[in-house]
Amino acid sequence: MVVCGDDGLAHRLAAELRGVYGEQVTLIVPPSERGVRTPVVGRARATTAALLDRVVNATVNRAAGGADSSATAATAVNGGERVVEAAEATEVALAEAGVERAAALALVYDDDETNIRAALTARRLNPRLRLVLRLYNRRLGQHIEELLDQAAALAAGDGTTDGTGSGFDASTTVLSDADTAAPALAATAVTGTSKVVQTDGLMLRAVERPAPEPGQEADPGLATLALLSTAGSDPADGSERDGDSGPRLLPDAATVRAATGRGTVVLEQVAYSGPSSPPARGSVVPPFASLFSRRLRWSLAGLVACVVALAVALSVVTQMHPLSAFYLTLLDLFAIDDPAIGASLGRQILQLLSGLVGLLLLPVLLAAVLEALGTFRTTSGLRKPPRGLGGHVVLLGLGKIGTRVLIRLRELHIPVVCVESDPEARGLAVARRLRVPVVLGDVTQEGVLEAAKIHRATALLSVTSADTTNLEAALYARSVRPELRVVLRLYDDDFATAVYRTLRAAHPLATTRSRSVSHLAAPAFAGAMMGRQILGAIPVERRVLLFAAVQVGSHPQLAGRTVAEAFRAGAWRVLALDTARGAHEDARRSGLVWDLPDTYVLRDSDRVVLAATRRGMAELLGRRRRERTGA
């Protein structure tokens, strides 16, 4: 496996492939990575820093030995693991990493153009290579995926094998770390303990439930995914323990019944009928109700009521037809009718009152015109938080991650107020289109969170790229509102553990959650490199459960077995049968059958949705030994 990147996702992905799947990994990093501290990722501790030191020494030794100074890549090897130092994934660097012999290549640079350029080069060097690209632009990603798949098919031809008698997988998968992490971040901010996975209109929600009372039986929902840590353990611990105190993922029914005093994480299916794109309220043309303020609308309604009352009174006094009376009232209102000389006293009084109402109408009409013009003028600008706003989510940071989280929250019709310090941030255009209030300013300065109405908010979601900024904002927000639900984007597991312990001790009644984008995205990227479709990842404390759609015939652990026999506690569990294709196409209109009996026999043609731990997924989807030794 070859991983190319310039940020923390590359390090976490390499550690995931080595520690979970047991793969040999070559990591291509730029020279600037020498000064970057690598993340701590649980038991799979990254050894990249030591390898990078070897890269530096190799470069120095090469220069001292008279090597060509124009070399673009330096390599270090440690126990079969290799690190190649190169500014970009050029043809020379990819050749140095052995991409011609690799099974899969992940391009996770932060720049889309860099990933696309490297993918085109890698596909030319090895048409059989499985490619995984990190692209933020979804539409461009679809076109690139089709282009690279077509290039692989034309270069290799249909039915070509890899020399071992089995077909190779030269597929191209385009993923986005922002899209992978956004559902979990948004769900955590909204509900505090719920996590969601969404794909093709399907929404799954993992809900934490407290320990049942003695004598009560816990509701398993669709499936029991995990037993939570006991009260004495630390949910923020990044270890992979499966002991009695730590979380137990995918327990069997006997373990769930025997567990006392422990909460559970159960799976629920949520019907989601919202739009897949931002709501219509985000259009350029504002809705009619937003053109005028509430006070102006009440003023217009009062004037209309006065006109109607005057018309009715004129019809009663003069015995005139109601339509004629209404017409004369409008003429009097706009001072168009002749004076009622010689008419009855009642008619003269009503004419005077109509003229008075007409005078009152002029400033109201002028105010309406000015407000409408101002509304159209500020449609392309940023909105300010309205007065009286409450029950909203304060979102800090409108970068790549924050933008996706904002779209996700608005799809769920959740009120949001954004805070951003960079006036050129990419998410400001999205906030302007969705007409979401934005406060421009440094969140660490006094008054910025107050302007976002933090004292009336229900949650704070801090997803800036700086851990210290996220922590400082959370601490300040807690000083304003101690019971506020706080969700932090924290990069390092050890730092997240220390933060969680401190905030939980200081505010035991408030909800605090820490999430790492690379921690949430790395399992999906690793699963794609193994050639399987990962639907999403749900965090359980600081561990991760993966959801994947797999073909039964490709896995002897599933084929020919019943649902009960295919279940392996702590590893994987079949959740649903996908009827979108195959013999069960007409079984359910939704395409997924959740109530599979334990006696149902899985056939080779079936396609199932399953939940698995990272190590269970590695065992279930691991490549054949002869392919690994052949590489």
N, C-alpha and C positions, 0 to 999 in steps of 0.2 A: 504494500500500500504506500502511495506517495501523497503527502499532504503539503500544499503550498499555501502560505498565508503570512500576514504581517501583523496579526493581533492575537488576542487571547483565545479566539475560537480555534485557531490552528493548533495551539498547544493542548487544549482540552480534547480536541478531536484525535490528536496523536496519542494522548494518554488513554483515551477511550478505546482506540483500536488495539493498543498494546496490552492494557490491563484487563479489558473485558473480553475482547475477541481473540487475544493471543496472536495478533498478526505482527509481522515484521514491517516496520514503518520507516520510511525515509522522509524527513522533514526539510523542506526548503524554506529558509527564512532570509530576510534581507539583512545586510550588515548592521542596520540600526537596532536590530533585536538584541544585540550584545548587551545593551544597557537597560533592557526592559526586564523587570522581575516577572518570572513565569508564575502562573497561578498555582495554588495548592488545591488539588482535586481529589480529596479523600485518600483512599488507600493507593490509588494509582498515581503516586507522586511523580510529577514530571521531572525527568532528569535532563531536560533540555538545556538548563543553564550550564551544567558541567560539559555537555557536548559542545555548546557554543564556545566555551573556553578552549576546548580542543581545536575548534575551528580557527580561533584566533591564533593559537600556537602553530597550527599547521600552516596558516598563511604567513606567519613570521618566518617559520623555518623554510618555507618555500622561497620566500624572498631572499633569505640569507644564503640559500644554496644556489642562487643564481637562476631561479625559475623565472619564467616569463611573467613580467609584471602586468601584462594585459589579460591574465586569466580572470574569468568572470565568476568562477565558482571554487569554493574550498570545501573539503569534505572531512568529516570526523566520524569515526566508527567506534561504537562501544557495545560489545556483546551482541553484535548483529544489528543494532540500531544505528542509523546514519543520519547525520545532519549536514545538509548542503547549504552553504552561505552564498546567496546570489541576490543581486538587487531586484531582479524579476525572474519569473519562470520562463526564461528564454530557451531556445533550442539547445544551447550548450548546457544550461543548468538541468533541463529535463533529461538530457542524455546522461549527464553525470549521476542523476538520481536513478537511472535505470528504468525509465518509463517504458522502454521497448519491451521489458520483461515483466512489468507490473500488471497486476490484476485490476487495480482501480486507482484513479487519481482524483483528489479533491482539491479544488481551487477556491480558496476562501479568503482571498484578498478583499480588502474593504472597498476596492474600486471595481465597478462592473466592467469597465473597458479592459483592465488588466486581466481579469478572469477570462473574458471572451477571447482576447488575443492568445493567451496561453492555451485555452481549450482547442482553438483551431490548430495551433502548432502540435499539441499532443495527439489530436486525432490523426494528423498526417503522419506522425512518427509511429503510432500504433493504432491501427483501425480497430483492433480487438479490445481496446482499453475501455473500461467502464468509467464514465465521467460523472462527477458530481460538482456542480457549479453553485456558487453563492452569488445570486443576483438580486438586487433590490427592485429593479424594473420588471414587473410581472409580465407585461405584454412582450417586451423584448425577450424575456426568458423563454416564453413559449416558442417564439420564432427560432431562437438559437437552439433549443432542444430539438425541434423538428429538423433543422439544418444539419446538426451534428449526427443525428440518427440516420438521416438519409446518406450522409457522407460515409458512415460506417457500413451501411448496407451495400453501397456501390463499391466500396473498396474491398470488402471481405466476401461479398456474395452470400446468397442464402444457403444455409446448410453447412457452412464451413465449421470445422471442429478445431479444438485447441491442441490436438495431438494426443489427447488422452482418451479419445472416444466419446467425449461429452461435448455438447454445444457450449460455446462461450457466450457471455452476456456483454455486448458492447453498447449497452443502453446509456442514455444521457439523462440525468436527473438535475433539475434546476430547483434549488431551495433558497429560502430567505430566512436568516436567523430572526429577523424582525417578525415575519409572519408566523414563525414557529413559536416564539415566545409571547406574542401579543395576547392570544386568548387567555393564557395562564395569568399574565400580569393584570389584564382587565378584570378577570373573574375574581382574583384575589383582592383587588381594590373595591369591588362592588360588594362581595359577600364575606370577605375575610378568610374563609376556609374552603371555598369551592374552587375547583379547577375544571376546565372544560377542554374538550378536544372537538373540533368541528371539521367536517369534510363532506363535501357534496350534499349539503343540506342537513346532515346528521350532526346533532350536538349531544355529546356525552358530558355529564357533570359528575365529578367525584365529590361527595359531600362527607365531611367529617361529622360523625355523630357521637355524642357523649356515651359513656358506659351505661348500659341499662341498669335499672333498679333490680334488686334481688327479686327473683321470681318472674321477672319480665324477660321476654325473648326479643332480641334485637331484630329489626327488619333488615334483611340482607339486600333489599333493592333488586336490581338486576344481577348483581354479584358483589360479594365482599372482596374488596381489593386489598385491604391491609388492616392490621391491628396497630393502633398508635402506640407510641412509647408510654411507659408507665410514668407516674407522677415524679418519680425520682430521676428519670433519665432526661437527657437534654435533646429536644427535637432538632436543635440546630446543629447537632453533631454531624460532621460530614463523613463519618465512617460507614462501612458496609456491614456492620454487625447484624446478625439475625438472632441475637440472644433474647432472653426473656424480657429484658428491660427496654431494648431498642425496638424500632418498628419491624413488624413481620409482614412482608409483602406476599400477596396471594396465598393466604392460609387456607387449609382445608376446613370442612365443616366441623370436624371434631375439635380442631384447635380453637375455632371461634367459640364453640359452646363451652370449652374448658376455660377460656380466658375470662377473668373476673376483674372488674375495675379498670378495664381498658376500652378506650373509645375505638371506633371503627371508621374506615373509609369505604363507603359503598358507592356503587355506580348507579346513576340514574340517567334515563333518556329524557331529554328536554325537547319538546316540539318548538321549533324556531321558524316563524313565518316572516321574519323581517327581511328587508332587502339585502342583497349581496353587495350592493354599492351604497355609498352614503345616501341618507334620506333626501327626499325631494326638497326639504326645507333649505338645503344647502345650495340651491340654484342661485344664479346671478340675480334674477329678478326677485325682489323680496315679496313676501305675501302681503295681501292688501291690508290685513290688520296691523302690520308693522309700520305702515306708512304714517299713522297718526298715533299720538299718545292717548293714553286712557282718558285723561282729563279732556282732551279735545273731542274725543268720541262722545263723551257724555254731554259736552256742550252742544254738539251737533244734534244729538238725540233730543235734548231739551228744546232747541229751536224748532225742530220738526214737530214736536208735540204741541208747541204753541201755535204753529201755523194750522195744524189740524183742528185745534180747539177754536181758533178764530173762525175758521171756515164753517164749523158746525154751528157756532153762535150766530154767524151771519145768515145761515140758512134758516135758523129758527126765528130770528127777528124779522126777516124780510119775506118769509115764506117762499124763498127762492129754491130752485133745484140745487141739490148738494154739489153737483159738478160746477154749476155756474157760480155758486157761492165760493167754492175753492179757487176758481179762476179769478174772481174779483179780489179775493184775499191776496193772491200772489201779485196781482197788479198793484194793490195798495202796498204790499211788502216792498216792492221795488220802485215805488213812487211813480208808477206809470199811469195809474187811473186818475181821472179828473176828481177834483174835490167834491164831496157829497153835499153840495149846497142845495138846500131845499129838501133834503132827505130826512128821514126820521132821526131822532136823537140817538137811538141805538146804532143805526148805521154809521153816523158820524163818529161815535165813540170807538166802534170797531175799526174804522179807518185809521184813527189816530193810533190805536194800539198796534195795528198792522205796520204803520210807519215806524213806530218805536222798535218793534221786533226787527224790521229791516235794518235799522241803524245798528242793532246788536249783531246782526248777521255779518256785517262787513268785516269787523276785526277777526271773527271766527274763520271766515273764508280766507282772509290773509294769512292767519296762523296755519291753516291747513295746507295752503300752497307752500309756505316756507318749510313746514315739517316734511312734506312730501319731497321737496327738492333736496333737503338735507339728508333724508333717508337714502335717496338714490345716489347722492354724492358720497356717502359713507359706506355704501354697499361693498365697494372695493377696499375699504379700510378695515381696521381691526375694531371689534366691538369691545366695550368695557363691561365689566360685570354689572348687571342691573341691580338696582336697589331692591332690598328684600330677598335676594337670592339665598337659598338654603338647601341643604340636603344634596349637595353636589359633590363631585370629585375634583380635587385640585391636582392637576397634572403638571409636574415640573419637568421641563425639557421637551422640545419639539424637534429633536434630531430624527435619525432614522428609526429608532425604536419608538420614541414618543409619538411620531406621526402614525405609525401602525396602531398603537394603543388607542390614540384619539379616534381613529376611524372605527375601531372595534367598539369603543364605548358609545359612539354616536349611532352605530348600527343597532345597539341595544337600547337606544333612546334614553341614555343616561346623561343628565346635565353635567357639563364639564366646564371648568375654568382653567386655562393654561397659563403657565408662567415660563417665560423664555427671556434669556439675557441677550441673545444674538438677534439683532434685527434682520439678519439675512438667513435665518434658519430655514431649512427646507420645509418644515411643517407649518410655517406661517401661512403659506398659500392655501394649504388644506384647511386650516382654521378659518381663514377668510371665506373660503367657499362654503364651509359648513356653518358659517356665522356663529362660531364659538367665541366667547369672550376670552381675550388674551391680555395679560399684564406683562409689559415689557420692563425688565429690570433684573438686577442680580438678586437671586433669592436669599443670599446671605446678608443683604442689607435690610435694615428695619423698614417696615411699612410695605414691603412688597407682598408678603403673604397676607397681611391685613387687607391690602387692596383686592386680593383674590378671595376675600370673605372666608378665610380659613377658620374663623371662630364659629361659622355656621355650616361648615362642610362636614361630610360624613367620613371622608377618607382622603388621605394624602398619598399620591403615587409619584414617587421621585425616581425618574429614570434617566437622569443626566449621566454623562460618561465618567464623572468624577465621584468616587466613593465618599470622599470627605465632604463634598458639597451635598450629596444625598443625606449623609448623616447629620450634618449641621442643620439642614432644612427640617429633618425629622425632629431633632431635639428642640428647635425653636417652635415648631408647630405644637409639640407636646406641652411646651411651657404655656402656650396660649390656650390649648384645649387638651387636657390630660387624657380624656377618653377617646381621642381621635384614632381611627384605624389608620395604620401606617404600613405602607409597602415600599421597601427599599430595593433598589437595584445595586447589589454588591457583587464585586468581581471575585474576590478571594474567599475561599471557604473558611479559613481560619479567622479572617477579619469578620465575616458574617456571623460566625459562632460567638465571638466575643461581643459583638454588637447586640445579638439576640439575647444573650444572657443578661447583659446590663439593662437593656430596655425592659425585658420581662420582669426583672427584679425591681426596677424603679416604678413601673406601671403594670402591676399584675392583672388589673382588670381591663386593660386595653389590648387590642389585637395588634401584634407586630409580626410582619412577615418579611423575609429577605429572599430575593430571587436574583439569580445570575442568568443573563441572556445566553451566554456561551454554555452554561451548565444545562439549560433547557434545550438548546439547539444541538449540542454535540451528539446526543444519542440518535437524533433523526438523521444527521449527516452520516454518522457511522453506519446506521442501518442501510442508508442508501448506497454507501460504498460496498456493503455486502450484497447488494443487488436485490433488496426487498423494499416494499412500499411501507414506510413508516407514516401512519396517519397522524400521530402526535405523541406528545409526552405530557404526563401529569405528575407534578411534584408531590411527593408524600414526605412531609418534613423536608430534609435535605437530600432525599433519595428520589429516584425517578422511575415511574412505570411507563413502559412503551406500549403503544397500540399500533398494530400492523395488520395488513390484509395479505394473506398468503394463500398459495395454491396447495391444497392438501397433498396432491400427488407428488410434490417435490420434497416431502418430508416424511420419512419412514416413522417418525415419532407420532404422526397423526393418521396416516393413511391406514384404512382398515380397522380402526379402533373406534370404540364408542366415545361419546363426549366425556363420560366419566373416566374411561381408561386413558384418554389423551391428556387429562388434567394432571399436572405435576406441581405439587405445592411448592411455593417459593420460586418457581421458574416460569411457568406459563399456564394460561387458562383460556379455552375457547369460549368466546362470548356470544358470537352471532354467526349466522350463515348468510353470506352475501348472495342474494338471488338476482343480482343485476345481470348475470350471465349464467349460462349452463342450463341444466335440466329443470331447475327450480324457478325459471324466469317468471312464471305466472303465479308463484306462490303468494307473494305479497306485493302490493303496489309500492310500498316503501322501499323494497329492495333488500331489507334486512329482516331476518327472522331471529328474534331474541329468545323466544321460549322453546329452545331446543331441548328435548328430553335427554336425560343422561344416557338413554339406551340408543340414541340415534347413532348410526354407524357412518363415520366420515368416509366419503368416497374420493377417489383420485380427482374426479372432475369438480369437486366442491371447492369453493373459495370462502375462507372463514376470516372473521375478525377476531383477533386474540389480544390479550394483555400479557405482558411478560416483563420480568425484570431484565436488567441489562445483561447479566450473565446468562439468564435463561434464553434471551434472544440470541446471544452469541452462540450458545449450544444448539439452539433450534435451527438457526440460519447459517451455521458455520459451513465453510467450504469443505469439500472432500479432501482427505489427507493427501491423495495423490496429486491433486491440483496444487496443494500447498508445497509439497516436496518438489514438484516439478518446477515451481517458480523459483 
